[in-house]
Amino acid sequence: MRISVKGRNVTVGDELRERVDKKFAKVSRQVSSLAEMEVELIEERNPSIADKQIAEVTLHLKGVTLRAREASGDMVHSINLAAEDLARQVKRHRDKRRKRREAHQASPRAV
């Protein structure tokens, strides 16, 4: 899986890049090697917003796009929340595909 990390109002250093790779390793094992993931790390500059650190993740799979957006006071925590959300979505998507395939194979074919 190819992961691209972008920052808006945030400098994306090696530490954040490694954190993203580490947290999304579980997701990368579950999807195709052709999948593409875009991670955008955002810092809101509006003082009235309490959760200023935002992590937006978009995962492009064959035929479907999964998205997660999480905000908190700490960028690492936002990345962790987004990784958990995306892992849940990937698991649900895989289960759906597996059930469809099993139902299709189990159905009697008309001759």
C-alpha positions as CSV (number, residue, x, y, z in Angstrom):
1,M,0.0,0.0,0.0
2,R,1.3,3.4,-0.9
3,I,0.9,6.1,1.8
4,S,1.2,9.8,1.1
5,V,1.3,12.2,4.1
6,K,0.5,15.9,3.6
7,G,0.3,18.7,6.1
8,R,-1.8,21.8,6.2
9,N,-0.4,24.4,8.7
10,V,1.7,21.6,10.0
11,T,5.3,20.6,9.1
12,V,5.3,16.9,8.5
13,G,8.6,15.6,9.9
14,D,10.1,12.1,9.9
15,E,8.6,11.4,13.4
16,L,5.0,12.1,12.2
17,R,5.6,10.1,9.0
18,E,6.9,7.1,11.0
19,R,3.9,7.4,13.4
20,V,1.5,7.2,10.4
21,D,3.3,4.3,8.9
22,K,3.3,2.4,12.2
23,K,-0.4,3.1,13.0
24,F,-1.7,2.1,9.5
25,A,0.5,-1.0,9.3
26,K,-2.5,-3.1,10.4
27,V,-4.7,-1.6,7.6
28,S,-2.0,-2.2,5.0
29,R,-1.8,-5.9,5.8
30,Q,-5.6,-6.2,5.2
31,V,-5.8,-4.4,1.8
32,S,-4.2,-4.9,-1.6
33,S,-0.7,-3.7,-2.3
34,L,-2.2,-1.5,-5.1
35,A,-4.3,0.5,-2.6
36,E,-3.4,4.2,-2.1
37,M,-3.8,6.0,1.2
38,E,-3.7,9.8,1.6
39,V,-3.2,11.2,5.1
40,E,-3.7,14.9,5.6
41,L,-2.7,16.4,8.9
42,I,-4.3,19.7,9.6
43,E,-3.9,22.3,12.4
44,E,-6.9,24.7,12.7
45,R,-5.8,28.2,13.6
46,N,-9.2,29.4,14.8
47,P,-8.9,30.0,18.6
48,S,-12.6,29.1,19.2
49,I,-12.0,25.5,18.1
50,A,-11.0,23.3,21.0
51,D,-9.9,20.3,18.9
52,K,-7.3,21.9,16.6
53,Q,-5.3,18.9,15.5
54,I,-7.1,17.0,12.7
55,A,-6.2,13.8,10.8
56,E,-8.0,13.1,7.6
57,V,-7.4,9.7,5.9
58,T,-8.7,8.6,2.5
59,L,-8.1,5.0,1.4
60,H,-8.7,4.3,-2.3
61,L,-9.4,0.6,-2.9
62,K,-10.6,-1.1,-6.0
63,G,-14.2,0.1,-6.4
64,V,-14.6,1.8,-3.0
65,T,-13.1,4.8,-1.2
66,L,-13.0,4.8,2.6
67,R,-12.6,8.0,4.7
68,A,-12.0,8.9,8.3
69,R,-11.7,12.3,9.9
70,E,-10.8,12.7,13.6
71,A,-10.0,15.8,15.6
72,S,-8.4,16.2,19.1
73,G,-6.1,18.4,21.0
74,D,-3.0,16.3,20.1
75,M,-2.0,15.2,16.6
76,V,-0.8,11.8,17.7
77,H,-4.1,11.1,19.3
78,S,-6.0,12.2,16.2
79,I,-3.9,9.8,14.1
80,N,-4.6,7.0,16.5
81,L,-8.4,7.6,16.4
82,A,-8.4,7.8,12.6
83,A,-6.4,4.6,12.3
84,E,-8.9,2.8,14.6
85,D,-11.8,4.1,12.6
86,L,-10.3,3.2,9.2
87,A,-9.4,-0.3,10.5
88,R,-13.0,-0.9,11.5
89,Q,-14.2,0.3,8.0
90,V,-11.7,-2.0,6.2
91,K,-12.8,-5.0,8.3
92,R,-16.4,-4.3,7.6
93,H,-15.8,-3.9,3.9
94,R,-13.8,-7.2,3.8
95,D,-16.5,-9.1,5.6
96,K,-19.1,-7.7,3.2
97,R,-17.1,-8.9,0.2
98,R,-16.4,-12.3,1.8
99,K,-20.2,-12.8,2.5
100,R,-21.1,-11.9,-1.0
101,R,-18.6,-14.3,-2.5
102,E,-19.7,-17.1,-0.2
103,A,-23.3,-16.5,-1.0
104,H,-22.6,-16.4,-4.7
105,Q,-20.6,-19.7,-4.6
106,A,-23.2,-21.5,-2.4
107,S,-26.2,-20.6,-4.6
108,P,-27.2,-23.4,-7.0
109,R,-26.6,-22.4,-10.6
110,A,-29.3,-22.8,-13.2
111,V,-28.3,-25.0,-16.0
